[in-house]
Amino acid sequence: MIKYFQSGARMSQAVVYGGMVHIAGQVANDRKAGIEAQTKDVLAKIEALLQEAGSSKSKLVAVNVFLPQIGDFDAMNKIYDAWVDPERLPARACVEARLADPDLRIEVTAVAAV
């Protein structure tokens, strides 16, 4: 059985299938904020979606981080490192990529066990 969460016209924000929750790319609400604030907002959204889907950040399996400015890597990592469970670190990739809106500083996708 597949469960969909926060479905819209184009996509769902989370999908649970096969004991895994797949989180769609999350971006900040305040697109004028700096990398630290945008990172906090994105991670809070992911945590809320995980909870809604019956999971948590301690069950993360993989995280993908997209930064349009790789120079934001260290500042983003300060926020990420404080958020992620240090005893259960997921696999992670971080790449420089152009995002849909030039004001976005970060986008993150995630996969977690339910």
Backbone bond lengths (Angstrom), bond angles and torsions (degrees), N, CA, C in turn:
res aa  C-N    CA-C-N  psi(-1)  N-CA   C-N-CA  omega(-1)  CA-C   N-CA-C  phi
1 M - - - 1.449 - - 1.530 109.25 -
2 I 1.295 116.28 138.58 1.461 122.90 178.15 1.525 108.01 -107.16
3 K 1.339 116.56 134.68 1.463 121.78 176.33 1.526 108.41 -117.53
4 Y 1.330 115.20 135.56 1.453 121.99 -178.45 1.522 109.44 -113.85
5 F 1.327 116.90 140.06 1.462 122.20 -178.66 1.519 109.71 -125.79
6 Q 1.320 115.09 135.06 1.460 123.04 177.23 1.527 111.40 51.68
7 S 1.331 114.64 56.14 1.459 120.32 -179.95 1.513 111.03 -78.45
8 G 1.312 115.21 141.18 1.456 121.77 177.94 1.515 110.06 -125.37
9 A 1.308 116.91 -161.76 1.455 122.20 -177.78 1.525 112.19 -66.51
10 R 1.321 117.33 -31.65 1.452 121.05 -173.27 1.523 114.15 -111.06
11 M 1.327 117.18 -28.85 1.466 119.38 -172.31 1.517 111.09 -162.89
12 S 1.327 115.13 170.20 1.467 122.71 171.63 1.521 107.50 -104.30
13 Q 1.324 116.66 147.48 1.460 120.40 178.70 1.528 111.34 -75.28
14 A 1.328 116.99 -25.84 1.463 121.16 176.00 1.526 108.58 -150.48
15 V 1.335 115.08 146.52 1.457 121.79 177.03 1.522 107.26 -135.67
16 V 1.338 115.85 130.33 1.464 121.00 176.57 1.517 108.23 -106.13
17 Y 1.322 115.06 128.56 1.459 121.39 177.28 1.526 108.89 -156.22
18 G 1.305 116.45 137.26 1.454 120.82 175.59 1.521 113.99 59.47
19 G 1.320 116.50 35.05 1.458 120.27 178.47 1.515 114.82 76.96
20 M 1.340 116.20 10.71 1.463 120.77 -179.64 1.525 109.62 -126.05
21 V 1.320 115.84 146.02 1.460 120.91 173.52 1.526 107.76 -110.83
22 H 1.327 115.16 127.55 1.459 123.35 -179.66 1.527 107.77 -106.50
23 I 1.324 116.25 118.93 1.460 121.91 -178.10 1.530 108.58 -98.41
24 A 1.330 116.12 126.62 1.461 121.41 177.29 1.526 110.02 -66.27
25 G 1.313 116.35 164.04 1.462 120.93 177.49 1.514 111.46 -55.95
26 Q 1.324 115.67 122.87 1.463 121.79 -178.39 1.525 109.10 -106.57
27 V 1.324 115.50 136.14 1.459 122.34 177.93 1.523 109.32 -126.80
28 A 1.312 115.84 163.41 1.469 121.40 -177.03 1.522 111.75 -73.20
29 N 1.321 115.85 150.21 1.457 121.28 173.92 1.519 111.07 -73.05
30 D 1.327 117.34 -41.23 1.466 122.25 -179.51 1.521 108.64 -93.39
31 R 1.301 115.56 96.77 1.458 120.87 -175.06 1.520 113.27 -77.31
32 K 1.304 117.08 -5.30 1.470 120.86 177.16 1.524 111.73 -96.94
33 A 1.334 117.20 -6.47 1.471 121.68 -179.28 1.526 110.01 -73.17
34 G 1.326 116.04 162.83 1.455 122.09 177.77 1.517 111.69 -76.90
35 I 1.317 115.90 177.14 1.459 121.56 -176.47 1.531 112.17 -60.79
36 E 1.312 118.20 -38.89 1.466 119.70 -179.11 1.522 111.26 -63.47
37 A 1.326 116.51 -49.04 1.469 120.55 -179.00 1.522 111.06 -65.97
38 Q 1.323 117.11 -40.77 1.463 119.37 178.88 1.532 110.62 -65.16
39 T 1.317 117.37 -39.81 1.463 120.46 178.82 1.525 110.40 -63.13
40 K 1.319 117.83 -45.76 1.473 121.10 178.12 1.522 111.00 -58.16
41 D 1.331 116.92 -43.74 1.457 121.79 -179.21 1.529 110.78 -63.12
42 V 1.328 116.40 -47.12 1.466 121.18 -179.17 1.528 111.08 -61.95
43 L 1.323 117.53 -45.39 1.462 120.72 -179.17 1.530 111.52 -66.37
44 A 1.323 117.13 -34.85 1.466 120.70 175.71 1.530 110.55 -65.16
45 K 1.322 117.24 -39.74 1.460 120.73 177.09 1.526 110.77 -62.94
46 I 1.329 116.04 -43.71 1.463 120.03 179.40 1.524 110.09 -62.37
47 E 1.318 116.74 -44.85 1.465 120.17 -179.88 1.529 111.20 -61.28
48 A 1.322 117.56 -40.80 1.462 121.26 178.82 1.532 111.20 -66.20
49 L 1.320 117.60 -41.32 1.462 120.75 177.93 1.521 111.18 -65.48
50 L 1.321 116.93 -41.16 1.458 120.15 177.32 1.527 110.51 -59.44
51 Q 1.322 115.80 -45.51 1.464 119.98 179.62 1.525 110.90 -62.48
52 E 1.321 116.84 -44.63 1.465 120.85 179.86 1.536 111.13 -60.01
53 A 1.332 116.01 -34.01 1.465 121.25 -178.29 1.528 112.65 -87.49
54 G 1.329 117.66 1.21 1.457 121.38 177.63 1.514 114.26 88.28
55 S 1.323 117.32 25.00 1.461 121.73 -179.43 1.531 109.21 -128.48
56 S 1.329 116.09 -167.33 1.458 121.12 177.92 1.527 108.91 -158.56
57 K 1.330 115.64 168.80 1.462 118.89 -179.27 1.528 111.99 -66.86
58 S 1.321 118.64 -19.41 1.462 120.87 176.87 1.532 111.44 -73.32
59 K 1.330 116.85 -10.05 1.461 121.34 179.01 1.526 112.47 -107.25
60 L 1.337 116.87 12.12 1.465 120.33 178.29 1.519 110.61 -61.01
61 V 1.309 115.49 137.99 1.461 122.34 177.48 1.530 110.05 -107.26
62 A 1.339 116.51 -42.01 1.462 121.06 -178.31 1.524 110.38 -148.27
63 V 1.318 115.68 144.43 1.460 123.14 177.44 1.529 107.55 -134.02
64 N 1.328 116.21 135.31 1.462 121.70 174.43 1.521 108.29 -119.47
65 V 1.318 116.10 126.59 1.459 122.79 -178.45 1.525 108.20 -113.47
66 F 1.325 115.59 130.94 1.457 121.71 178.39 1.532 108.43 -118.04
67 L 1.318 115.93 122.23 1.465 122.11 -179.79 1.525 109.03 -121.84
68 P 1.328 118.70 124.97 1.464 119.11 175.86 1.530 112.39 -71.97
69 Q 1.331 115.74 -19.52 1.468 120.83 177.67 1.528 107.73 -127.64
70 I 1.319 117.43 102.21 1.460 120.73 -176.17 1.532 110.85 -62.32
71 G 1.303 117.32 -16.87 1.464 121.30 174.29 1.523 112.70 -62.78
72 D 1.339 117.71 -16.00 1.469 122.52 177.22 1.530 112.14 -83.06
73 F 1.333 117.54 -0.81 1.462 122.83 -174.19 1.523 112.46 -53.76
74 D 1.330 118.55 -51.75 1.466 121.00 -176.59 1.530 112.18 -65.40
75 A 1.329 117.14 -43.34 1.469 120.29 179.62 1.524 111.21 -65.03
76 M 1.332 116.75 -40.02 1.467 120.58 176.86 1.522 109.93 -63.38
77 N 1.329 117.05 -43.95 1.469 120.96 -177.92 1.523 112.67 -62.85
78 K 1.313 118.70 -32.61 1.468 120.69 177.19 1.529 110.39 -59.29
79 I 1.317 116.13 -43.05 1.466 121.06 179.98 1.527 109.76 -73.29
80 Y 1.313 117.32 -46.29 1.468 122.28 -178.91 1.526 110.92 -60.15
81 D 1.331 117.26 -46.83 1.465 121.21 -177.53 1.530 112.03 -61.28
82 A 1.327 116.93 -34.09 1.465 120.86 178.32 1.534 111.39 -75.33
83 W 1.310 117.27 -21.39 1.469 122.20 -176.26 1.526 113.09 -91.25
84 V 1.317 117.16 -43.33 1.461 121.28 -173.15 1.529 110.75 -71.27
85 D 1.337 116.96 150.57 1.453 122.53 178.36 1.535 108.72 -73.04
86 P 1.333 118.46 112.37 1.474 120.43 -175.29 1.521 113.76 -66.42
87 E 1.323 117.68 -16.56 1.461 121.34 178.79 1.532 112.13 -89.93
88 R 1.332 116.36 -12.52 1.470 120.99 -176.94 1.521 109.38 -138.11
89 L 1.321 116.04 65.05 1.462 120.69 -176.66 1.529 111.01 -75.37
90 P 1.335 117.14 126.52 1.458 120.20 178.40 1.529 110.80 -76.92
91 A 1.319 115.83 164.06 1.463 119.97 166.84 1.525 106.34 -64.19
92 R 1.343 116.51 146.52 1.463 117.70 -176.88 1.516 110.56 -147.78
93 A 1.311 115.06 144.27 1.460 122.32 170.66 1.511 107.41 -125.24
94 C 1.315 116.18 148.21 1.459 121.54 175.03 1.525 106.97 -137.76
95 V 1.327 115.74 121.38 1.458 120.44 -178.14 1.527 110.69 -129.49
96 E 1.305 114.31 153.37 1.459 119.89 172.50 1.522 107.41 -84.47
97 A 1.326 116.21 127.93 1.460 120.63 -177.28 1.521 110.22 -153.41
98 R 1.312 115.96 143.22 1.458 119.97 174.75 1.525 107.94 -72.68
99 L 1.336 116.90 132.56 1.470 121.92 -179.16 1.522 109.94 -101.19
100 A 1.323 116.65 169.04 1.458 122.60 -173.85 1.524 113.64 -62.46
101 D 1.316 117.71 -30.27 1.466 123.21 -179.31 1.528 107.23 -122.15
102 P 1.317 118.66 127.82 1.472 120.20 -177.66 1.531 114.43 -63.85
103 D 1.342 118.05 -15.65 1.463 120.87 177.76 1.530 112.60 -84.06
104 L 1.318 117.66 -13.20 1.463 120.64 178.63 1.518 109.60 -73.01
105 R 1.329 115.98 134.05 1.467 121.71 179.50 1.515 112.47 -103.66
106 I 1.368 117.38 -14.03 1.453 121.04 -176.49 1.536 109.95 -159.85
107 E 1.326 114.89 147.44 1.462 122.40 168.50 1.521 106.12 -140.05
108 V 1.334 116.73 140.49 1.453 121.21 -176.05 1.529 110.00 -135.66
109 T 1.333 115.99 135.14 1.459 122.47 170.54 1.523 107.63 -114.02
110 A 1.313 116.97 159.17 1.462 119.75 -178.80 1.528 110.76 -152.27
111 V 1.310 114.90 154.96 1.465 122.79 173.09 1.527 106.64 -132.42
112 A 1.332 115.77 135.27 1.457 120.50 -179.38 1.523 110.36 -140.97
113 A 1.317 115.93 155.81 1.458 120.81 172.18 1.524 108.39 -75.61
114 V 1.314 115.69 151.75 1.466 119.84 177.99 1.519 108.74 -92.65
